[in-house]
Amino acid sequence: MLLSPQEGEITVLGKKLSTISRADASRLQRQWGVLFQAGALYSSLTVGENIGIPLKEYTDLPGTLIRDIVRMKINMVGLPAHAAELYPAELSGGMVKRVSLARALAMDPKLLFLDEPTSGLDPVGAEAFDTLILKLRDMLGLTVVMVTHDLDSIWAVVDRFAVLGDKKVIAEGTLVEVRKNSHPIVREFFEGARGKIRSEYGK
């Protein structure tokens, strides 16, 4: 809701964003979590403090309960309990992603937005993160909206897929449906050298 659409209508969880009130917008924003590409953790705060930010900002929960929730979220994303006391500079790239994911899940959102969640990760770490996303999606009943250029993630995670190009959606549907699209951008994406290797592996 930082930018207004130039045309068309956006509806999120039954709310039209063009006519939403400030109060409803605030309530709506509490129902989604965002994992930023680079993590966007506060370097001066511990992992536990970073994850607890939304809870302190949007709730009146006592500190003891916030700490309990933070510990639960840390465990949920597969990090050890002692990670709560670490600072971002002490984390690996994969740990930063998981901490950021824990923070995105702090408010038990209905929608989870992921911006290039596997960028910067080695293949093993990326695969583990994809598996974690699927596990949490099913366990928590989340709708996940993911921006990615990672072909492995596309094959592993997505149910529906949209390709953006020429300032618009040029293909949309299941992965099988999108791969049949004849648009040059779609063809280049899936039929380049890396795309062909992944397609053969995916079979």
C-alpha positions, 0 to 999 in steps of 0.5 A: 500500500505504498503505491497506488495502482495506475489502473485496475483494482487490488483486493487483499483478504476481501479488502479493496485497497483503493477505498480502504480506511486507515484503520482497516489498512492497519489491521490488514497489514498485521495479517501479512509478513514480509521477508526482505531479500537482504533480511533487513535486520537491525544490526544493533538488535539481537535476533530475539529483539529483531523477531519481537519488533512486530509484537512490540509495535502492534500488540500490548503483550507482556514482555515475558509472553513476547519472549516466549513467542520469539523462542517459538518462532526461532524453533519454528524456522529451525534455529537453535535456542541460543540464536536469540542472543546473537547479533546479525553480524554473527549470523551466516547468510542462511541464518539471516534468512531464517531470522527474517522469516521468523520475524515475518511470522511473528504476528501469525500472518495469513499472507507471507510475502517473500522477496528472493528468499534463496538469493545468496544461498548455496544450493544446499541451503537454498533447497533447505529453505524451499523445504522449510517454506513448504513445511510452514505453508502446510503447517500454518495454512499460509498463502505465500507470495514469492518473487524469485528468479531461482528456477529450482525454487520455482520447480519446488515451491510454486502452485501458480506462477506469473511471469512479468515482462514488458511492464505487465503479466505476460503469462500466468497459471500453473507451471505446466501452463506457463511453460507452454506460453510462446512469449519470447521472455517465457521461452528465454527463461525456460529454454535457456541453458540453465532452464533446459537443465532444470527442466530435464532434472524436473522430469 
